[in-house]
Amino acid sequence: ELRHRECRLNGVVREAHTVIVDLRYGDCQLREVCQVFHDGRIRDGRGLPGEKLHIGERPLLGFRRCLRQELGILIGRGYAGVHELGGDVKIGMSSSYPGILTRNVHVYFTYEMPKKFFKKHGYVEWQPDKSTYFDWFPVEQ
């Protein structure tokens, strides 16, 4: 029906749940600097590291996966220094899927990074289509 233009979708809402991680080391905060796509495009950084949760995934497990996938950091089950701060809901048009309304549930965490994981020159997440760069910035007061 869609292909033959016999109907259209009305009221479709994309829903995603995302963990957002405020990583701190001393008086510095880790932020995404930019994404460099392998086709040459560059997208400015989007703020704090984050990761979309898989359907049914608990936020704390998503937090651990975010650190592992984006920064290469494997933390143990003790979660020392990890604090869940609650969340909020953002509703708006998707930037990734133009024309589709998106409801994004954010769950926020803070993490005081231990010295053993700290890289003073930042981190790079390598993906098949792009590389994402993270660096340390003074904490905004």
C-alpha atoms as one frame of an Amber mdcrd trajectory, in Angstrom:
protein
   0.000   0.000   0.000   2.760   2.448   0.837   4.722   1.601  -2.277   1.605
   1.976  -4.454   0.682   5.243  -2.716  -2.613   3.790  -1.508  -2.033   4.840
   2.088   0.379   6.734   4.305   1.571   6.326   7.842   0.222   8.877  10.263
   1.352   9.200  13.853   4.462   7.028  13.715   6.746   7.697  16.672  10.302
   6.425  16.909  11.194   5.669  20.525  14.701   5.230  21.873  16.142   4.973
  25.365  19.635   6.397  25.834  22.177   6.484  28.644  24.130   9.737  28.886
  27.406   9.574  30.841  29.083  12.499  32.577  32.641  11.192  32.981  34.879
  13.166  35.291  38.548  13.020  36.140  39.564  15.665  38.650  38.197  18.976
  37.365  37.837  17.718  33.783  34.843  16.296  31.903  34.948  14.039  28.832
  33.036  15.316  25.797  32.626  14.213  22.197  34.704  16.485  19.941  33.604
  15.278  16.506  32.761  12.340  14.273  34.799  11.815  11.103  33.005   9.672
   8.528  35.082   7.538   6.193  33.501   9.328   3.204  35.115  12.589   4.422
  32.153  14.221   6.194  32.743  15.689   9.654  30.030  16.202  12.268  30.642
  18.379  15.326  30.554  16.720  18.727  27.242  16.141  20.443  28.259  16.606
  24.066  28.568  13.887  26.667  29.172  10.251  25.676  25.988   8.232  25.342
  24.617   5.011  23.969  21.160   3.879  22.896  19.885   1.016  25.031  18.871
  -2.232  23.436  15.188  -3.033  23.914  14.762  -4.400  27.450  18.360  -3.556
  28.484  18.763  -2.150  32.003  20.324   1.332  32.098  23.267   0.248  34.270
  24.207  -2.422  31.732  23.864   0.174  28.976  26.203   2.421  30.963  28.841
  -0.340  31.082  28.383  -1.044  27.367  28.760   2.667  26.589  32.124   2.788
  28.352  33.263  -0.430  26.671  32.146   0.402  23.112  32.879   4.124  22.987
  35.998   4.341  25.158  37.378   0.811  25.443  36.933   0.865  29.240  35.914
  -2.338  31.002  34.655  -1.697  34.510  33.939  -4.419  37.035  30.636  -5.136
  38.670  31.480  -3.050  41.754  30.551   0.185  39.958  32.620   2.312  42.352
  32.156   5.972  41.472  28.998   5.399  39.381  25.832   7.340  40.230  22.500
   7.242  38.378  20.965  10.720  38.337  17.496   9.976  36.952  16.242  10.941
  33.559  14.035  12.965  31.290  12.127  12.640  28.032  12.845  14.625  24.857
  10.265  14.711  22.055  11.012  16.215  18.666  11.664  15.563  15.014  14.481
  13.127  14.350  17.687  14.540  12.884  18.696  11.061  11.700  15.304  10.189
  10.191  13.780  13.386   8.784  10.017  13.608   9.171   9.767  11.036  11.963
   8.775  12.181  15.420  11.112  10.779  18.085  10.567  10.231  21.792  13.930
   9.753  23.487  14.080   8.698  27.132  17.429   9.756  28.642  18.933   8.186
  31.768  21.884  10.127  33.193  24.929   8.742  34.999  28.019  10.333  36.510
  31.265   8.417  36.789  34.411   9.487  38.618  36.976   7.808  36.419  39.811
   6.052  38.262  43.359   6.955  37.248  43.931   3.549  35.609  41.373   4.391
  32.860  42.419   8.014  32.336  44.004   8.896  28.971  45.028  12.550  29.009
  44.881  12.798  25.199  41.332  11.467  25.003  39.739   8.456  23.323  38.687
   7.335  19.844  35.784   5.018  19.033  36.456   3.232  15.736  33.385   2.066
  13.778  33.030   0.705  10.224  31.590   4.005   8.911  33.205   6.607  11.191
  35.570   7.470  14.021  34.353   9.404  17.060  36.799  11.532  19.023  36.486
  12.380  22.730  38.636  14.766  24.754  38.857  16.318  28.213  37.521  19.812
  28.949  37.396  21.847  32.167  34.147  21.243  34.043  31.674  24.036  33.294
  30.674  25.869  36.467
